[in-house]
Amino acid sequence: MPEKSPDRGCGHPRPHDLAPPIRIPVGLVVLVGPPASGKTSFVRALVERRQVEAEAVVSSDEIRAELFGASAEPADSDAADAADARIFEERDRRIVARLAAGRSVIAESTNVTPQARERLVALARRFDAPVTVLRFAPDLADLLQQYAERGRTDLTAADIRAYAAVMSRDADADRLRSEGAAAVHDVPGRRQAVTPGEAAARFAFALCCPPVR
């Protein structure tokens, strides 16, 4: 059962709660949003609600933890670049494996820059898979509050502001469509008084189809 949000009141559904879920076709789903914008909470809710299988989510942060440990810090910039290269090579490998099998895959990383998205769109095109973008764009005040609540030590508030600025400049819906997204949807959050579980309930994912012969 979807969670109730604080402002629902008296148990009455809001108009958008009555709308049919947005259908996401089999293909590549690219999450776009700054750190602390709610991407991880959203995909966790999808998995908990059994809307997608855990293996459908390919997270660069989780791959980093798998390969290098949760608290590992590269010794210098060259080591950091090498680590990032290995992480994203592994991410791409997992995405390709899902797409080649005719299964949906969710790319969970910030993806706020055109360069990051170009790499992902190129993978999808290899398999004629549609790209759906889910945007996470809370206002800056909410973003900074969520960052503070999560107590992240790997990023500063200045980093969050910088990511938000890039998102605002380079990840509007028109630009995302021009880059190759077949559809772009905004995922609601704190500003709309919507919980991650409620946000997840607004989408219905097609998980797989027979591979093209």
N, C-alpha and C positions, 0 to 999 in steps of 0.2 A: 504494500500500500504506500503511495507517495507520502512523504513527510509533509506536515503542515508547516507553513511559514508563519512568522510572528504576526503578520498583518492580515491573515485570512479572516479571522474573527467569525464566531458563531458557526463555524464549520461550513460556511457557504463557499462554493468554488468561485474563483475569479473567472472572468470571461475567457482568458487565454488558457485556463485549465481545461475548458470544455472543447478546445480545438483538437482535431486529430493530430497525432504526432507527425513530425516531419520525417519523411522516409529518406534514408540514406542508402544509395545503391551499393552493390558490391564494388569495391575498388579501394583507392587510397584515401584515407581521411587524414587531413593535415590540421593539427591544432596550431593556432597562431595566437600568441599572447605573451606578455612579459612574465618574468618569474613572479610568483605569488598572485597570479590573476585567477587561479582556480582550476587550471587544467588537470592537475593530478587528482584533486578531489572529485572532479567530474568523471574522469575515467574510472576512478575507484568505485564511484556509484554505479557506473555502467556495468562493471564486473560483478559487484555485489547484487545488483538487480538481475543478473544473468541476461542482460541485453547483449553483451559481447563476452567472449571467452577471454581469460587472462592473456592467453598467447596472442590475441589479436592486437594487444597494446605493445608497441615497441617504444620504450622510453630511453632516451639518451642518458638521463640521470641514473636509471637502474643499470644500464650497461656499464657506465662509469664505475658504479659501486661493485658490480660483478668482477670487472677487470682489475680495478686498482684499490678497492676498499672504500668504504664510505667516507673516511677522513683523510685519505691520502692526498698530499699536496705535492705537485711536481716541483723539483728542485729549482728549475729555472724556466725561462720562456721556451727554450728549445724543447725541453722535456714536456712542457705543457702542450706545445704544438703537436709533438709526436703522440701524446696521449689522446688528444682530440681526434687526430687522424685515425687512430686505431678504433676509437669509440664509434666514429661515424661510418667507418668501413664495416664494422660489425652491425651497426644499425641498418645500413643499406642491404647487407646480406640477408638479414631477417625479413626486411620488407620485400625483397625480391622473392624469397622463398614462399611467402604468403601469396603474393600476386601471381607467381607462376603456377600455384596450385588452385587459382581461381577463388581465393579467399580474401575477405576484407582485412585491412590492416590500418591501425591508427598510429600515426607518427606523433609521438608526444615529445616535443621539445619546443623552444620558444618560437623559432621560425619567423621572427619579426623582420628579417632582412630578405630582400629579393634573392640574394645569392643562395641562402639556405633553402628557400622554396624552389628555386630553379633546379637544384639537385634532386629534390623529391619529385617534382613534376616530370623530370626526365626519366626517372625510374618507372613511373606510372605509364608513360607513353610507350615504353618497351613492351608493355602487355596490353595496350589499348584500354587501360583501366581508367575510369573516370576519377577525377580528383574533386573531393568535397572539402571545403575549408570551413572549419568551425572557429570563429573569432571570439577571443576573450579580451574584452576591452573595457574594464572597469574604469571609472574616473580615477584621477590620480590620488585623491584623498582616500578612497576605498582601497586602492592598491597598496598604498603605504601602510594603511591600518592592517591589512591582511599580512603584509610583510612583517610588521612588528609583532603580530600575534603568533606567527610561526617561528619566530626566533632564529631565523637563518643567520649563520655566521660566515657563509661563503660569499655573501653579497652585502653591499652597503646600501643605504637609502639612496645615495647618489647613483649607484648602479641601477637601481629600480627606476629612478627618474629617467636615466639615459635610455633604458629599454623602452619605457613608455613613450619617450619622444620619437624613437625610431618607429615604433608601432603606429603612432599617430601620423607620421610622415609617409611611411612606406607600406602600410598594410590596410588601406581602405578597401571597401568591397569592390569598387570598380577596378582598382589595380590588381587585386587578386584574380578577378575574372580575366583580365587582360593577360595575366601570366599563364592561364591555362585551367583555372578552376571551373568546373562545370556548374558548381553551385557554391554559394557562400552564405553561411548562417551565423548570426550572432547568438552566443550562449548567454542567457541571463544569469545574474548573480546577486550580490549583496544590494546593489543599487535598486534592483527590482524586487527586493525582499524574497528572493528565490533561493532555496537550498540546493546543494549539488544533486541530491536525489530528485528534487522536483525538476531541475534542469535536465537531468538525464531522461526523465519520463517524457520529455517533449520530443524525443527522437526515437525512431525505430530503425534499426540497422539490419540490412540484408547481409548475412554473414558469408555465404558462399554460393557458388554456382558451378556446374560442371566446366572444367577447362575447355577452351576452344580447341578443336581437333583440326 
